[in-house]
Amino acid sequence: MAAAHSILETFAGQCAYAVVRPFPLQFGLWSDYDKTNLEKHLGSKLMKCEEQEAYEKLRSYWGKLGFKRLGDTDVFMLSTAYKRPPIRDILKGNGAPARS
């Protein structure tokens, strides 16, 4: 979270929008890969949560920085003109306020 916040603070003046496409790695490109080999490659066990729950957690995570879903797509956008709360507030759970 702190790294994403820092990147936004550093490069916000260089573009109008920041765009992310968050997805849990265990359900992405590796889904057809043998899980034992994948866990060995990653050096840790895969999370046991359900796919939809994992997506919702990631979307909520990016929402704390102010990203909003773009329609029915899996793309999330943030206007760089949006004033983000300080990282300490985000980490305390006082992230981005609800916006329409």
Order of alpha helices (4+ residues) and beta strands (2+ residues): alpha-beta-alpha-alpha-beta-beta-alpha
